Amino acid sequence: MTLLPTLLDPSDRPALRAGEDALTHAELACVADALSERIRATGAKRIAVHAVPGIHTAVAVASAVLAGVPAVPVNPRLGERELAHVLGDSGPGAVLAAPGADLPGGLADLPRIDVELGSTGGGAPPRDPGPAAPALVVYTSGTTGPPKGAVLSRGAVAANLDALADAWSWTGDDVLVHALPLFHVHGLVLGVLGPLRRGGALHHLPALDAAALAAAVDDGATMVFGVPTQYHRLADQLGPDPDAARRIGRARLLVSGSAALTAVDHARLRAATGLAVRERYGLTESLILTAARADEEPEPGTVGRPLAGTEVRLDPVEGDPELGTVHARGPGLFDGYLGRDGGIGADGWFATGDIGRWTESGALALVGRQATDLIKSGGYKIGAGEIENALLEHAGVAEAAVFGVADDDLGERVVAVVVAAGPPPAERELIDHVAAQLAPHKRPREVRFVDALPRNDMGKVLKARLREG
């Protein structure tokens, strides 16, 4: 099994593009060959990648794959303490970086290998340690503690990308465009290694705005990856720009992930472009577990069915027979956390920490995280996600986040934090709006208005900050 076979038998077709930088598969193979020799010469067990947006990060990770040395993508925006933790935990022997890039903190203390796009190698045979060997150590977001390094094997990455290729009819003829960070699974594994494994191309944008995306589709892009925040802003831009919407509509597939896309934004994007967005679901530790297929009509509010070869089960939640904790088993699971116990159970199942339910069509609908989005109020188990979706169907709501806070009477009471779309509606109006759509016990007991919701790099709302505020 070779993770990136196109590096061994490259074509002259486009491979990577970002800004003014571009490489064909043949050019990428030459550059990666040279860099892989330098990586192997360090003798490092792992190598850090200063994962700034752009072509240099993509080349760095591809070169590490060719060298057979696990890459540790490092978020360039980490704080001093976070960076020290990641470097101390992973122990990289060197760092790959764009020429001239200023490296922060401990990265600057490592032996540095500049990613020169004009490099050529000496033709040394690549090292392929086999499918069980680690390809990446990707650090979790650390929302419930210090970030942990998820060890992803070469075989897990390959199997997951191949299952996604089946779900999305993804071939070497596709050109993927996105503006995602390159230190997480979404932007790096799916968004870089995905097109390279298929033999297609990646066009990385600085931002997923209407004008840039329309131009990329004009230039041949066929697939778009994004997160809900990006798609929400894109929908805002496309309303007054029907020409950009028409041009973007010539792409064949829009995919959203990392958080739930609202039913409202599903409808807005489809009305503007004629394209139905497909959602998918996964974690750093599991890669992608479920996805809406390209050859089937998607069901808004769901993240599709399990990928080929992947099993997903729901263990019942006490108090609500429809809800369950999501567990997964399959070839895309990680090997565990670097230097830590925990991860996959002895039976091969991984507990994701998410709560979901099956729809009549067999698709998975997510309610939220077990630790933060399952509210226990008045003897009921309530999923925050369905209340957020109900709020977003009100014309006066642009964004919403829901969580529980301690309550002497109810155990927890439902609190909604709302970004208004224009003048804020009355609190009672929003409470009654939810009560009319959902069971009365699911209505918010309090509504707070803010100018913006705090989010991480992948667009996920940081509810802990909202609770503190």
Summary of the structure (lengths in Angstrom):
residues: 469
radius of gyration: 22.3
end to end distance: 50.3
largest distance: 72.2
contacts: 1682
relative contact order: 0.09
helix: 31%
strand: 28%
